[in-house]
Amino acid sequence: MSGGGMEAVSSRPQEANGQHKRERCGGYFQMPLHYPRYKKSDYEIMPEWKLDCLLKQYGLQVTGDVEQKRKFAMGTFLWSN
């Protein structure tokens, strides 16, 4: 019987050698600390891979072409005045 302590449990996927598996955008959801600070002009030129990573960070899965992803990101993260 152990001393009743708590063990830390990682939700990150691991490879066979015990190393954490890394993907380009991270392999697991972790709530970001800050709201994205991009302007409309930033979203208009943002490459698709970066849009995918940003949306994935916030737990949003968007399908479609890069223009649809841009439109979705702007509608989600930009506040209208």
N, C-alpha and C positions, 0 to 999 in steps of 0.2 A: 504494500500500500504506500502511496506517495504522500507527501506532506500537504496535499490539498491545494496546491498552488494552481494558478491558471496558466495555460499555455497559449502562446500567440499563434493564431491561425492565419495563414496568408491565403488570400483569394487569387493570387497571381499564378498563372499556369507555370509549371516548371518542366524543364527538360530532364532527360534521364540522368544527367550528371549533376543535377541539383541546381543548376544555374537558372535564373529567371529568364523566361522566353521574352524576347524583345521583338516588337514589330515597329514599323515606321511611326505609327501613331500611338503606340502602347497597346497592350493586349487586354486591358481590363478597364472598367469604369471607375473613375475616382472624381468626385465632384470638384470642379475647379473652385479656387478661392475668390476669383475675380470675374466680373462680367467682361466680355470682350470689349476692347477699347478701339475697335476699328471704325473708320469713317466709311461713308458710302463709296468714296473713291478708292479706298483700300479693297473693298469687296469686289469692285468692278475689274480690278487687275489681278486679284488673288488667283494663283494657280489651283487647279482642281484638287491636287493632293493636299494642299493646305486647307482648302474648304472641307475636304473629307475629315482631316484631322480635327479641325475646329468643331465640326458638328459631332464627331464621335466623342470628343471630350465632354460634351454636354448630354451625351446619351441619345443623340438624334441620328437616326438612320434615314438618309434621303437617297432615293434612287432618281435617276434621270441624268440629263447631260449637265455640263458645267454651268450653263446659263440658268437652268432650273435650280441648281444647288445655290448659285449666287443669289437668285431671287428669294429663295427660302431663307438663306442666312440673313439677308438684309431685312426681310419681313420679321424675322425672329429677334434679331439683336439690335436693330436700329430703332430708336424711339422717334416718333414723328413729333414735330413742334406744334 
